[in-house]
């Protein structure tokens, strides 16, 4: 049996896979290219692959039609919307994913962005790097910040990443509020966070951070009315999903100094175009969607994917199976 791995993969797990099947490894992060459906179908036929592992490539209906030998598709992400799961299910192809693979990485970046905002790290760095640091007393006063300890932090979305953020904030001494309409208040309290409504969270928080998944329900959830409920000295952080927030409204609030600042790792258009109004603001920190960009994230999804492929090869159901109905006996 053969596997085609197009996702970045840790070497030790590649070696582990190669004990059980032939592996062609061609990570998109090294080739810097993604396959069109036709190219992917041709590649699968060329490799005679039964297992396909992707991170950024899309696997559509026509790929399955052109690769009748395919039996398992692995997506090295939590979301699996880049695979036509219904089409895979119709053809008896298993789809597995890697939930929470980057939860720690994104949570740590979120905390880093909060600290950078709270302690004015970006402008303080520029002052020293530009050779403008002349008066130590003035700098001490100009860059006086605040501590996360004792601050109220509101988390929108308590999924895998939101929980990791909450754990770290509690360890730092923050009081954590949470809005997640899909979780019972009792469950949120068990995690050590206070369940609140969205409007209340926006009003009370010193920091607001987005970790809700993008759905029809959550798109535009944080609109201008919600943003204007924030304290003038509060900060907004988004390392989750850009479209959960009305970006034009956020820009207006930042331009008007209605809130103190924002840190963003996600944008509705990526890379950020030169015309973006964010680039004209001096109270933002902008990072190029690097939330999950750690070696540990790659190692984590490599381990999870390897474990489930090995289970598949042994005739066992994968633990992170998206379409378990494939394993159910058909009733005609």
N, C-alpha and C positions, 0 to 999 in steps of 0.2 A: 504494500500500500504506500502511496506517495502523498506528501503534503506540500503545499505552496504557501509560504509564510511571507506576506507583504507588509507586516507590521514590524516595528522595531522590537527586538527580542533579545533578552539577556543570553549571553553565550552559554552559561551553564545549563539553561533550560533547552536551548537548541541541541546541545549534546545529549541531553536526556531524551528528547524526542527522537533523535537519530538512533537510539537503541531499539526503537520499536517500528520505525518506518523511514523511508527515504524522504529527505527534506530538501527542498530548494528554498533558499533564503534570499530575499530581494527586498529589503526594507525600503519603503517609500522615503524615509528620512535620509537614506544614503543615496538613493537614485534621484531624489528630488522630483519624482514624477508619479502621477496617479494614472491608472488605466481607465480608458473608456470601456463601456460594456463590451464592445466588439473585441477590444484588445484583451480584456480580462478573459472572455470566453475562449479566445484563441490560445491564450497562455495556459488556461486550464486543460485544454485539449492537448497542447504540446507536452505538458508535464504529466498528463494522465493522472491528475490529482483527484484523490478522494476527499481530502481535507484542505480547506482554504482558511487562512487566518489573515484578517485585515484590520487596519485601524482607521484609515482615511478613505480607502477605496469603497465605491458603491457596488452593491451586488443586486442587480435587478432581475426581473422575470426572464429576460432574454438570455442572461448568463446561465441560468439554470437549464433553459431549453438546450443550450449549446454544449452543456457539460453534463451528460447523463450519468457519468460516473461519480459525480460529487455526492458525498454523503453527510458531510458536516461542514458548517461555516462557523468560524469563531470571530467575534468582533471584540477587539481589545478596547472596549469602552463600556461605560455603564449604559448609555443609550444605544439602541440597536436600530434606529430609524433609517440607517443607510442600507439596510438589508430588507428586501421584500419578504417579510416573514411569512405572509400568507402563501406566496408562491412557493417558498421553500417547504412549507407544511404540506401543500398539495402534492408535492413530489417526494414526500417522506424524508426530507433533508433536515437534520437537526441544526438548530441555531443556538449557540452559546455566547454569553457575554461575560464581562468582568466587572461586576458592580463594585463600587467604592474603590476602584484601583487607584484613583488620584485624590481620595478624600483627605488624606493627611497632608499631601502637597498643597492643595488648594486652601485648606484650613490654615496652614502655616503662612502662606502668602497673605491671606486675609489679615492675620494678626500683624504681620510685618507692615502691611499697608496702613493699618490703624495706628501703629506706633510711629510710622513715618509721618502721618498727618499730625498726630498728637504732639510730636516733638519737633516738627518743622524741619525734618531731616534734609529734604531736597533743597530748600532755599539756604539752609545753613551750610550744606556742602558747596553750593555755588558761590557763596560768599568767600569761603576759604580758597576754593579752587581758582577763582577769578583774581585772587590776590587783593581782595577788598577788605580783609579782616584787619582793621586798624585799632579799634577800641574794644578791648575785651569786656568792659562793663556794658557798653551799648549792645553788643551781641548777646550778652547774658539776658538783657531785658527784652530785646526784640524777639528773641527766639524762646521766650518763656512758654512752656507748653503745659500739658496736663498729663496725668497718669491714667492708665487703664484701671488700676486699682481704685475702687470706689466709683468708677464711672458706670453709667447705665448703658448697656449695649442691647439693641434690639436686633434679633435675628429673624428674617423672613424666610421661612422654610427650614424645617428640622429633619431633613433627610440625612444621608450619610455624612455629607460635608458639614451641614449645619450643626450636627451633633458634635463633630470633631472641633468645630469652632467654639461651641458652648463649653466643652470640657476645658479647653485651653484658657478661655476667658475666666471661667470660675477659678482656675488655678492661679490666675493673675490677680484675683480679688475683685473682678467686675461683678456687678449685678446684672443678670441676663434675663431679658424679656424675650418671648418668642410668639410669633404668629404662624400657625400652620393649621388651616381648617380641616386638614385630612387626619389630624391626630387628636385623640381625646385629651382634654385638659389634664386628666389624671396621669396620662403617660408623660406629658410634658413636665409635670411637677416631679415625677419620678426621676427625670433627668436633671433635676436641680434648676430648672428654669421656670419663670412665671408666665403662664399663658395669658395673653392679652389680645384684644382686637387690634386690627391694623392701625386704625386712627389713633388709638391710645399709645401703641408702640411708637409711632412717628412723633407724637407729642412729647413723650417722656424720655426718649433716648438721647444720650450724648453721641452715640455712634449708631448708625443703622447699616446693616450688612445684608446683602441679598444672596440667598441660597435656595430659592424656590426653582423647581424645574419649569421650563418654558412649556406651557400648555395654552389651549384656547382660554382657559379660565384665568391664567396668570398673566397673559400678555397685556401690557399696559397697566398692570395692577397698581404700580406706584406712579400715580399721575400727578399733575400739578397741584391739585388740592391737597393730596397727601404730603407732597414735598414741602408745601408751605405751612404744614403743621409742625415742622421740625423747629427746634430751638435755633436762634441765630448763631450760637456757638457750636452747633452740632456738625458732625462729619458724616458723609455718605460713602459707603464702600460697595463696589460691585465686582466680585470675581466669580459671579454665577452666570446669569443669563441677561444679555443686554436688553432684550425686548420686554423684559418684565417692567422696565422703567421707561417713562416718557422722556426720551433723551433731550428733546427740545425744551421741555419744562425744566429739566435738570440744569441745562445750560443757562436758562434765564435766572434760575435761583442762584447760581454761582456768579453770574455777571452782576446781579443786584446785591451780592453779599447777603442774600437772605439766609444762606447757611455758610458755615465757615470754610468748607472745602470738601473735596471728593477725591477718591482714589478709584480708578477703573482699570480692570484687566480685560474687559470684554466690551465689544462695540458691535453695533448692528451692521456696519460695513468694516470688514477686516481685509487687509491692513487699513488703518485709519487714513483717509485721504488728506492731502495737504490743505484742502478747503475746510476741514472740520473746525467748527467753532471752539472745540475743546483746546485746540492748539494756541488759541489767543488768550487763554485764561492763565492767571498766575496762582490760582488757588486749587490746582488739581495735580494729582500724580497719575501718570498714564504709563501702563506697562503693556507689552505686546502679546497678550493672551498667553502668559507663561505659567498660569496656575498649576497645571499638572506636569510641568517640564522638570521632572527630577529623575535621576537614575533609579530611585526606589520605585517610582510609578511604573517604569518599564519592567523592572524586576518583578513587581507585584502582579502585573497583568500576564507576564510570561509564566509565572508559577501557576496562576489560576487557570490559564489556558492549557498549560501542559497537563495539569491534573485532570482536567475534563477530557482532553483528548485521550489520555491513557485509560480513563474509565470507559470511554467509547470503544477503544480497541479491545478492552476486556469484556465487552458486552454488557457493561453496566450503564445506567442512566447518568449523564453528566449532572453535576450538582448545580450548575448555573444555566440550566436549560430554559430557553425562552418559549419553546413550543413543545411541551410535554405530550400534547395530543398525538404527536408523531409516534410515540411509543405505545399508544393505546390501540388495542385490536379494533379493526374496522368492522362496523356492522352494516352490511349491505341491505 
